[in-house]
Amino acid sequence: MDEQPNHDVGKRSPHHRTTSKGPLTMSDSNTEIDEETMAGIRAYYEARANLPEEVLAEERYELRAAFGAGAEVVDIFTGETQIV
């Protein structure tokens, strides 16, 4: 049986991840990934704390449209709970 050549060798996966130090390799620990993830969550948390009231009102409107009036919605990153 003839073996077909693998044309995907050396191509990047659509799920290719990089870190601040370059491409993620199998030898990388989860530490850097966790640090980058936490930095992103901290930035998100800080940005949410400074949102203007009109942006928050629009967000509540969208949440009501998505989940229905009176639904309790929890932001999984900040722990903020809203009844929309």
C-alpha positions as CSV (number, residue, x, y, z in Angstrom):
1,M,0.0,0.0,0.0
2,D,1.4,3.4,-1.0
3,E,1.6,5.9,1.8
4,Q,0.3,9.4,1.0
5,P,2.7,12.3,1.7
6,N,1.7,14.5,4.6
7,H,1.4,18.0,3.2
8,D,0.5,19.5,6.5
9,V,4.0,19.0,8.0
10,G,5.4,22.3,9.2
11,K,2.1,24.2,8.8
12,R,0.6,26.1,11.8
13,S,-2.4,24.7,13.4
14,P,-5.5,27.0,13.4
15,H,-5.2,26.8,17.2
16,H,-1.5,27.9,17.2
17,R,-0.8,30.0,20.4
18,T,2.0,32.3,21.1
19,T,3.4,33.8,24.3
20,S,5.2,37.0,24.9
21,K,8.4,35.0,24.3
22,G,7.3,33.6,20.9
23,P,5.5,30.4,19.8
24,L,4.1,28.1,22.5
25,T,5.9,24.8,22.6
26,M,5.3,21.6,24.4
27,S,8.1,22.3,26.8
28,D,6.5,25.6,28.0
29,S,4.9,25.4,31.4
30,N,1.5,26.7,32.2
31,T,3.0,29.5,34.3
32,E,3.5,32.0,31.5
33,I,0.1,31.2,30.0
34,D,-1.5,31.7,33.4
35,E,0.3,35.0,33.9
36,E,-0.8,36.3,30.5
37,T,-4.4,35.2,31.2
38,M,-4.4,36.9,34.6
39,A,-3.0,40.1,33.1
40,G,-5.8,40.1,30.6
41,I,-8.4,39.5,33.3
42,R,-6.9,42.3,35.4
43,A,-7.1,44.7,32.4
44,Y,-10.7,43.7,31.8
45,Y,-11.6,44.2,35.5
46,E,-10.0,47.7,35.5
47,A,-11.7,48.7,32.3
48,R,-15.1,47.6,33.7
49,A,-14.6,49.7,36.8
50,N,-14.3,52.8,34.6
51,L,-17.2,52.3,32.2
52,P,-19.5,55.3,31.8
53,E,-23.1,54.9,32.9
54,E,-24.5,55.1,29.4
55,V,-22.3,52.1,28.4
56,L,-23.6,50.2,31.4
57,A,-27.2,51.1,30.6
58,E,-26.7,49.8,27.0
59,E,-25.2,46.6,28.4
60,R,-28.1,46.0,30.7
61,Y,-30.5,46.6,27.7
62,E,-28.6,44.0,25.7
63,L,-28.6,41.5,28.6
64,R,-32.4,42.0,29.1
65,A,-32.9,41.3,25.4
66,A,-30.7,38.1,25.6
67,F,-31.8,36.7,28.9
68,G,-35.2,38.3,29.6
69,A,-36.2,40.9,32.2
70,G,-35.5,39.9,35.8
71,A,-32.7,37.4,34.9
72,E,-29.7,37.3,37.2
73,V,-26.5,37.6,35.1
74,V,-23.0,37.0,36.6
75,D,-19.8,38.3,35.0
76,I,-17.5,35.2,35.5
77,F,-14.4,37.4,35.6
78,T,-15.4,40.1,38.1
79,G,-18.1,38.3,40.0
80,E,-20.4,41.2,39.4
81,T,-24.1,40.1,39.6
82,Q,-26.9,42.1,37.9
83,I,-30.6,41.6,37.8
84,V,-31.6,42.8,34.3
